[in-house]
Amino acid sequence: QVQLVESGGGLVQAGGSLRLSCAASGIIFSANTMAWYRQAPGTKRDLVASITASGSTNYADSVKGRFTISRENAKKTVYLQMNSLKPEDTAVYYCYNWRLGWGQGTQVTVSS
């Protein structure tokens, strides 16, 4: 079965932390770039962070210094560690891979 399954979302106060996980199946995970996107109500889906097969990372300016993307190839899992969360980080977060498409999304809500 080919899919992406996210977990780890929830409700947190401003300044708090969350770690999102995305487990992949159906691809050679270690050879693939993985990414996290987010979409707030009424807005388009935007790239948050990506990580290549070699471990190179890229971040949206709005999350640089606060979020960290990482991968664990043995578990076929990509993570998004989110620190110093702000209310404007509230969104549905999606895992993405160009072969598998989108995960189902996980809600992150940051209260002020």
MDTraj code that builds the backbone (N, CA, C; nanometers):
import mdtraj as md
import numpy as np

residues = "GLN VAL GLN LEU VAL GLU SER GLY GLY GLY LEU VAL GLN ALA GLY GLY SER LEU ARG LEU SER CYS ALA ALA SER GLY ILE ILE PHE SER ALA ASN THR MET ALA TRP TYR ARG GLN ALA PRO GLY THR LYS ARG ASP LEU VAL ALA SER ILE THR ALA SER GLY SER THR ASN TYR ALA ASP SER VAL LYS GLY ARG PHE THR ILE SER ARG GLU ASN ALA LYS LYS THR VAL TYR LEU GLN MET ASN SER LEU LYS PRO GLU ASP THR ALA VAL TYR TYR CYS TYR ASN TRP ARG LEU GLY TRP GLY GLN GLY THR GLN VAL THR VAL SER SER".split()
xyz = np.array([
    [0.0847, -0.1174, 0.0000],
    [0.0000, 0.0000, 0.0000],
    [0.0892, 0.1236, 0.0000],
    [0.0572, 0.2192, -0.0863],
    [0.1365, 0.3399, -0.0952],
    [0.0621, 0.4506, -0.0233],
    [0.1281, 0.5114, 0.0751],
    [0.0617, 0.6166, 0.1477],
    [0.1575, 0.6931, 0.2376],
    [0.1069, 0.8083, 0.2832],
    [0.1735, 0.8896, 0.3828],
    [0.0756, 0.9076, 0.4979],
    [0.1210, 0.8867, 0.6190],
    [0.0343, 0.8990, 0.7357],
    [0.0998, 0.9917, 0.8362],
    [0.0341, 1.1060, 0.8598],
    [0.0862, 1.2033, 0.9545],
    [0.0285, 1.1804, 1.0936],
    [0.1015, 1.2258, 1.1928],
    [0.0550, 1.2242, 1.3310],
    [0.1284, 1.3324, 1.4089],
    [0.0761, 1.3640, 1.5278],
    [0.1468, 1.4551, 1.6164],
    [0.0866, 1.5936, 1.6295],
    [-0.0179, 1.6224, 1.5552],
    [-0.0795, 1.7540, 1.5682],
    [-0.1535, 1.7678, 1.7004],
    [-0.2047, 1.8889, 1.7257],
    [-0.2798, 1.9109, 1.8478],
    [-0.2927, 2.0572, 1.8801],
    [-0.3353, 2.0820, 2.0025],
    [-0.3542, 2.2189, 2.0525],
    [-0.2415, 2.2517, 2.1487],
    [-0.1785, 2.3657, 2.1276],
    [-0.0675, 2.4063, 2.2129],
    [-0.0741, 2.5566, 2.2333],
    [-0.0233, 2.6035, 2.3452],
    [-0.0178, 2.7473, 2.3704],
    [0.0985, 2.8102, 2.2952],
    [0.0859, 2.9378, 2.2680],
    [0.1938, 3.0110, 2.2033],
    [0.3227, 2.9952, 2.2837],
    [0.4311, 2.9726, 2.2118],
    [0.5595, 2.9486, 2.2748],
    [0.5902, 2.8019, 2.2978],
    [0.4902, 2.7174, 2.2794],
    [0.5077, 2.5751, 2.3005],
    [0.5677, 2.5038, 2.1810],
    [0.5751, 2.3717, 2.1936],
    [0.6374, 2.2891, 2.0901],
    [0.5487, 2.1703, 2.0552],
    [0.5637, 2.1240, 1.9327],
    [0.5017, 2.0009, 1.8861],
    [0.5974, 1.9332, 1.7900],
    [0.5866, 1.8015, 1.7798],
    [0.6620, 1.7300, 1.6781],
    [0.5650, 1.6499, 1.5931],
    [0.5679, 1.6761, 1.4645],
    [0.4872, 1.6019, 1.3692],
    [0.5698, 1.4876, 1.3103],
    [0.5025, 1.3782, 1.2817],
    [0.5662, 1.2638, 1.2174],
    [0.4884, 1.2269, 1.0918],
    [0.5592, 1.1744, 0.9942],
    [0.4958, 1.1279, 0.8708],
    [0.5623, 0.9974, 0.8309],
    [0.4862, 0.8906, 0.8346],
    [0.5363, 0.7591, 0.7974],
    [0.4989, 0.7296, 0.6533],
    [0.5961, 0.6867, 0.5749],
    [0.5740, 0.6590, 0.4331],
    [0.5804, 0.5104, 0.4055],
    [0.5050, 0.4689, 0.3085],
    [0.5126, 0.3310, 0.2612],
    [0.4930, 0.3309, 0.1101],
    [0.5543, 0.2327, 0.0456],
    [0.5355, 0.2195, -0.0977],
    [0.6385, 0.2873, -0.1833],
    [0.7419, 0.3455, -0.1197],
    [0.8494, 0.4070, -0.1956],
    [0.9827, 0.3676, -0.1330],
    [1.0898, 0.3900, -0.2098],
    [1.2230, 0.3748, -0.1529],
    [1.2502, 0.5042, -0.0778],
    [1.2125, 0.5054, 0.0488],
    [1.2080, 0.6294, 0.1262],
    [1.3418, 0.7018, 0.1244],
    [1.4499, 0.6289, 0.1418],
    [1.5810, 0.6920, 0.1560],
    [1.6242, 0.7676, 0.0310],
    [1.5627, 0.7396, -0.0812],
    [1.6008, 0.8022, -0.2077],
    [1.5139, 0.9221, -0.2430],
    [1.4219, 0.9560, -0.1566],
    [1.3221, 1.0560, -0.1901],
    [1.3293, 1.1824, -0.1055],
    [1.3051, 1.2968, -0.1709],
    [1.2832, 1.4210, -0.0994],
    [1.1456, 1.4164, -0.0334],
    [1.1395, 1.4651, 0.0886],
    [1.0140, 1.4724, 0.1626],
    [0.9899, 1.6177, 0.2035],
    [0.8640, 1.6515, 0.2180],
    [0.8323, 1.7909, 0.2501],
    [0.7115, 1.7997, 0.3417],
    [0.7055, 1.9106, 0.4128],
    [0.5882, 1.9481, 0.4916],
    [0.5308, 2.0776, 0.4331],
    [0.4002, 2.0783, 0.4179],
    [0.3260, 2.1966, 0.3762],
    [0.2222, 2.2275, 0.4835],
    [0.1667, 2.3465, 0.4777],
    [0.0563, 2.3796, 0.5682],
    [-0.0450, 2.4669, 0.4961],
    [-0.1672, 2.4571, 0.5452],
    [-0.2759, 2.5348, 0.4864],
    [-0.3690, 2.5829, 0.5967],
    [-0.3766, 2.7145, 0.6095],
    [-0.4703, 2.7761, 0.7026],
    [-0.6016, 2.8024, 0.6285],
    [-0.7119, 2.8165, 0.7012],
    [-0.8412, 2.8398, 0.6350],
    [-0.8370, 2.9621, 0.5443],
    [-0.8866, 2.9442, 0.4219],
    [-0.8932, 3.0549, 0.3287],
    [-0.7637, 3.0909, 0.2605],
    [-0.6616, 3.0097, 0.2818],
    [-0.5313, 3.0385, 0.2202],
    [-0.4875, 2.9195, 0.1356],
    [-0.3839, 2.9414, 0.0561],
    [-0.3310, 2.8312, -0.0247],
    [-0.2334, 2.7487, 0.0578],
    [-0.2060, 2.6296, 0.0086],
    [-0.1132, 2.5403, 0.0759],
    [0.0296, 2.5855, 0.0457],
    [0.1064, 2.6086, 0.1509],
    [0.2419, 2.6613, 0.1356],
    [0.3461, 2.5641, 0.1884],
    [0.4628, 2.5664, 0.1255],
    [0.5743, 2.4848, 0.1718],
    [0.6252, 2.5374, 0.3055],
    [0.6441, 2.4466, 0.3995],
    [0.7032, 2.4801, 0.5287],
    [0.8497, 2.4418, 0.5311],
    [0.8784, 2.3186, 0.4924],
    [1.0160, 2.2698, 0.4955],
    [1.0280, 2.1470, 0.4063],
    [1.1488, 2.1238, 0.3564],
    [1.1749, 2.0041, 0.2784],
    [1.3118, 1.9497, 0.3147],
    [1.3302, 1.8206, 0.2874],
    [1.4588, 1.7558, 0.3131],
    [1.4855, 1.6585, 0.1994],
    [1.6047, 1.6684, 0.1413],
    [1.6386, 1.5820, 0.0305],
    [1.6892, 1.4469, 0.0808],
    [1.7151, 1.3562, -0.0128],
    [1.7678, 1.2251, 0.0223],
    [1.9029, 1.2362, 0.0922],
    [1.9795, 1.3370, 0.0565],
    [2.1125, 1.3550, 0.1170],
    [2.1079, 1.4341, 0.2465],
    [1.9885, 1.4821, 0.2833],
    [1.9742, 1.5524, 0.4099],
    [1.9768, 1.7034, 0.4007],
    [1.9843, 1.7577, 0.2809],
    [1.9797, 1.9031, 0.2662],
    [1.8391, 1.9524, 0.2971],
    [1.8318, 2.0626, 0.3680],
    [1.7022, 2.1135, 0.4118],
    [1.6746, 2.2529, 0.3567],
    [1.5476, 2.2833, 0.3508],
    [1.5015, 2.4139, 0.3043],
    [1.3807, 2.4520, 0.3891],
    [1.3732, 2.5813, 0.4267],
    [1.2653, 2.6266, 0.5139],
    [1.2003, 2.7538, 0.4595],
    [1.0728, 2.7669, 0.4876],
    [1.0067, 2.8943, 0.4630],
    [1.0647, 2.9970, 0.5586],
    [1.0729, 3.1213, 0.5127],
    [1.1302, 3.2258, 0.5974],
    [1.0563, 3.2386, 0.7300],
    [0.9276, 3.2147, 0.7279],
    [0.8458, 3.2348, 0.8469],
    [0.8744, 3.1346, 0.9583],
    [0.9417, 3.0238, 0.9260],
    [0.9671, 2.9217, 1.0279],
    [1.1151, 2.9003, 1.0543],
    [1.2014, 2.9684, 0.9803],
    [1.3464, 2.9504, 1.0005],
    [1.3848, 2.9836, 1.1433],
    [1.4646, 2.8951, 1.2017],
    [1.5095, 2.9145, 1.3382],
    [1.4148, 2.8597, 1.4425],
    [1.2939, 2.8225, 1.4008],
    [1.1953, 2.7681, 1.4942],
    [1.1591, 2.6226, 1.4638],
    [1.1557, 2.5876, 1.3368],
    [1.1171, 2.4528, 1.2949],
    [1.2397, 2.3781, 1.2433],
    [1.2395, 2.2477, 1.2644],
    [1.3465, 2.1624, 1.2137],
    [1.2863, 2.0383, 1.1489],
    [1.3225, 2.0157, 1.0228],
    [1.2802, 1.8941, 0.9537],
    [1.3937, 1.7928, 0.9615],
    [1.3573, 1.6674, 0.9822],
    [1.4581, 1.5611, 0.9881],
    [1.3947, 1.4324, 0.9353],
    [1.4804, 1.3346, 0.9121],
    [1.4293, 1.2080, 0.8595],
    [1.5002, 1.0916, 0.9258],
    [1.4300, 0.9817, 0.9361],
    [1.4855, 0.8581, 0.9889],
    [1.4559, 0.7495, 0.8866],
    [1.5524, 0.7219, 0.8020],
    [1.5295, 0.6325, 0.6885],
    [1.4949, 0.4903, 0.7315],
    [1.5505, 0.4440, 0.8409],
    [1.5213, 0.3079, 0.8864],
    [1.3740, 0.2915, 0.9220],
    [1.3117, 0.4009, 0.9640],
    [1.1693, 0.3968, 1.0000],
    [1.0811, 0.4544, 0.8890],
    [1.1431, 0.4962, 0.7797],
    [1.0687, 0.5576, 0.6687],
    [0.9791, 0.6706, 0.7206],
    [1.0361, 0.7537, 0.8029],
    [0.9606, 0.8590, 0.8688],
    [1.0335, 0.9928, 0.8584],
    [0.9553, 1.0972, 0.8322],
    [1.0068, 1.2331, 0.8339],
    [0.9376, 1.3067, 0.9483],
    [1.0131, 1.3949, 1.0133],
    [0.9635, 1.4672, 1.1296],
    [0.9668, 1.6176, 1.1043],
    [0.8811, 1.6868, 1.1772],
    [0.8872, 1.8326, 1.1808],
    [0.8786, 1.8744, 1.3271],
    [0.9919, 1.9161, 1.3813],
    [0.9960, 1.9668, 1.5180],
    [0.9634, 2.1152, 1.5130],
    [0.8599, 2.1542, 1.5838],
    [0.8125, 2.2927, 1.5810],
    [0.8252, 2.3519, 1.7207],
    [0.9112, 2.4517, 1.7327],
    [0.9333, 2.5197, 1.8608],
    [0.8886, 2.6652, 1.8511],
    [0.8743, 2.7275, 1.9673],
    [0.8341, 2.8692, 1.9726],
    [0.7132, 2.8950, 1.8830],
    [0.6139, 2.8116, 1.8966],
    [0.4974, 2.8209, 1.8098],
    [0.4207, 2.9506, 1.8315],
    [0.3647, 3.0016, 1.7227],
    [0.2883, 3.1255, 1.7229],
    [0.1460, 3.0979, 1.6753],
    [0.0517, 3.1821, 1.7119],
    [-0.0859, 3.1614, 1.6629],
    [-0.0939, 3.1545, 1.5105],
    [-0.0076, 3.2271, 1.4427],
    [-0.0097, 3.2247, 1.2963],
    [0.0437, 3.0940, 1.2375],
    [0.0943, 3.0056, 1.3207],
    [0.1338, 2.8724, 1.2732],
    [0.0135, 2.7775, 1.2672],
    [-0.1003, 2.8220, 1.3169],
    [-0.2204, 2.7395, 1.3139],
    [-0.2586, 2.7054, 1.1706],
    [-0.2710, 2.5760, 1.1430],
    [-0.3004, 2.5288, 1.0072],
    [-0.3146, 2.3776, 1.0095],
    [-0.3586, 2.3232, 0.8985],
    [-0.3476, 2.1791, 0.8756],
    [-0.2125, 2.1559, 0.8089],
    [-0.1360, 2.0664, 0.8642],
    [-0.0021, 2.0357, 0.8138],
    [-0.0071, 1.9051, 0.7352],
    [0.0508, 1.9092, 0.6151],
    [0.0487, 1.7957, 0.5248],
    [0.1903, 1.7508, 0.4927],
    [0.2084, 1.6228, 0.4907],
    [0.3309, 1.5616, 0.4418],
    [0.3165, 1.5421, 0.2912],
    [0.4279, 1.5573, 0.2184],
    [0.4203, 1.5448, 0.0727],
    [0.5432, 1.4748, 0.0165],
    [0.5179, 1.3910, -0.0800],
    [0.6228, 1.3300, -0.1612],
    [0.5704, 1.3256, -0.3056],
    [0.6570, 1.3529, -0.4017],
    [0.6075, 1.3668, -0.5392],
    [0.5549, 1.2352, -0.5957],
    [0.5999, 1.1229, -0.5425],
    [0.5484, 0.9931, -0.5903],
    [0.4178, 0.9569, -0.5195],
    [0.4089, 0.9845, -0.3912],
    [0.2940, 0.9406, -0.3119],
    [0.1847, 1.0463, -0.3035],
    [0.2214, 1.1714, -0.3277],
    [0.1223, 1.2759, -0.3148],
    [0.1133, 1.3269, -0.1723],
    [-0.0087, 1.3529, -0.1269],
    [-0.0333, 1.4153, 0.0018],
    [-0.0806, 1.3159, 0.1061],
    [-0.0398, 1.3416, 0.2303],
    [-0.0993, 1.2717, 0.3414],
    [-0.2354, 1.3299, 0.3727],
    [-0.2993, 1.2768, 0.4778],
    [-0.4348, 1.3208, 0.5113],
    [-0.4366, 1.4528, 0.5876],
    [-0.3225, 1.4930, 0.6385],
    [-0.3125, 1.6179, 0.7132],
    [-0.3336, 1.5991, 0.8616],
    [-0.2713, 1.6870, 0.9394],
    [-0.2889, 1.6864, 1.0842],
    [-0.3040, 1.8311, 1.1302],
    [-0.4019, 1.8556, 1.2145],
    [-0.4337, 1.9914, 1.2587],
    [-0.3385, 2.0355, 1.3687],
    [-0.2841, 2.1548, 1.3514],
    [-0.2046, 2.2205, 1.4552],
    [-0.2749, 2.3516, 1.4904],
    [-0.3070, 2.3672, 1.6167],
    [-0.3733, 2.4888, 1.6638],
    [-0.2905, 2.5494, 1.7755],
    [-0.2532, 2.6761, 1.7589],
    [-0.1728, 2.7461, 1.8580],
    [-0.2574, 2.8579, 1.9172],
    [-0.2812, 2.8493, 2.0449],
    [-0.3633, 2.9505, 2.1120],
    [-0.2760, 3.0620, 2.1672],
    [-0.3317, 3.1816, 2.1693],
    [-0.2553, 3.2977, 2.2176],
    [-0.2750, 3.3192, 2.3668],
])
top = md.Topology()
chain = top.add_chain()
for i, resn in enumerate(residues, 1):
    res = top.add_residue(resn, chain, resSeq=i)
    for name in ("N", "CA", "C"):
        top.add_atom(name, md.element.get_by_symbol(name[0]), res)
traj = md.Trajectory(xyz[None], top)
